Amino acid sequence: MQSLDELNRRFAIAGIAEIVSGQGNLPKIHVQTSAAEAEIYLHGAHVTSWRPSGAEEVIFVSKQAQFEDGRAIRGGIPVCFPWFRAMAGNAKAPAHGFVRTKAWQLDSMNQKGSDVVVTLSTESDEKTRQWWPYEFRLEHRITVGADLKLELIATNTGSTSLRFEEALHTYHRVGDVRKIRVTGLDGVTFLDNTNANREETQSGDVVMTKPLDNAYLNTGSTLGLDDPSMNRRIQIAKGNSLTTVVWNPWESGARAMADLGDDEWQEFACVEASNILSGAVDLAAGQEHVMTAEIGVRSGSEHTA
C-alpha cells in the first residue's frame, strides 16, 4: 500500500480532492466541490458519504461499523462480487464475495466541471483464487457531483468464460424506514428471501413493516425512495442491471448484528442495483460488463409523514 503522501503526490486535486487517514487508519478519499462532498475508502472501493450541496447526508453508515482489513464496512455502498449473499456450495466463503473486504488500488482522480471522477480497481490473485478460480479485473468508477454515478466494470482476463453475481449494496439514509415508500416496482415479480425465496408479485409501492429482503426480477426502470420524514425523494437509475434488491433487517435482524446498532435499522433502506440469481452475468474470455447506478436527490415528498 502506498503512503498517503505518495498517493496525494500522484492523485490529489488541490483544494478539491485528497487522500487522508480515515477510521481505523484506512486511507480514504475526501472530495469537496461546489456540487457535493463525498468520502470513499480504498478498502472495498467503498463510498461512505455523499452529500449534495445544500442537502443532508444521503448515505447511511453505522456508528458500530468496523473499519479494518478483512472486514466489511456496515453501511455505505459495499461492492458485492462475485456472488451475492452466501456462496452456493461453500458455507465458509465470505458473504457477498471478497472484494468488499480488501484494499483496492487508486487508479485516477480527475475533475470534470463540477464533478470529480474517482477510479479504483482490484483483480484476481492467489487469495481470490482460493474462493473463486477465475481471472478478472474489477473497476469501480465513482463520479461525485450533484448526482452520484457508480460504474462497476468487470473484465474477464482469463481464457475461459465465467459467471458472476454483483451488487452496489447502497444503504440510503432515511428519516424513518417505517414511513418510506419505494416506487417503480409495482407489478414486478420478486423472490422473498425471508420466506425461502418464495416467488411473489409486488402490489403498489414497497412499504416496510417487517424484515424485508426481496430480489425484484427483470427490473430496469428508475426507482424512487420517497422519504416524508426528511422531505426528500431519492431517485435510483440503473443500467445493465436486471435485478433490484430491497432490504432492511428490522429490529430482530439488527440485534443479531454486532456492527449495527440495535435501533439503527430505522435509519436506512437498501435499494440496490444488482445482477443476482437468474440475473447473474455470463462473461466470455476477454469481454467486459458494465453495471451502473445513478443516485439523485430531489426535495419534497409525494407523501406526508
RAJOWO-V268047 format. One record per helix or strand. SS is the DSSP state (alpha for helix, beta for strand). FROM is the first residue (numbers start at 0). TO is the last residue. If there is no record, write none. Layout:
ss-><SS & SS>
from-><FROM & FROM>
to-><TO & TO>
//
This chain:
ss-><alpha & beta & beta & alpha & beta & beta & beta & beta & beta & beta & beta & beta & beta & alpha & beta & beta & beta & alpha & beta & beta & beta & alpha & beta & beta & alpha & beta & beta & beta & beta & alpha & beta & beta & alpha & alpha & beta & alpha & beta & beta>
from-><3 & 12 & 16 & 22 & 26 & 35 & 42 & 45 & 58 & 60 & 74 & 76 & 96 & 98 & 102 & 104 & 114 & 125 & 135 & 147 & 161 & 176 & 180 & 188 & 192 & 197 & 205 & 211 & 222 & 227 & 231 & 242 & 249 & 263 & 267 & 276 & 280 & 287>
to-><10 & 12 & 20 & 24 & 31 & 40 & 42 & 51 & 58 & 60 & 74 & 81 & 96 & 100 & 102 & 111 & 122 & 130 & 143 & 155 & 172 & 178 & 182 & 191 & 194 & 200 & 205 & 216 & 226 & 229 & 238 & 247 & 254 & 266 & 274 & 278 & 282 & 298>
//
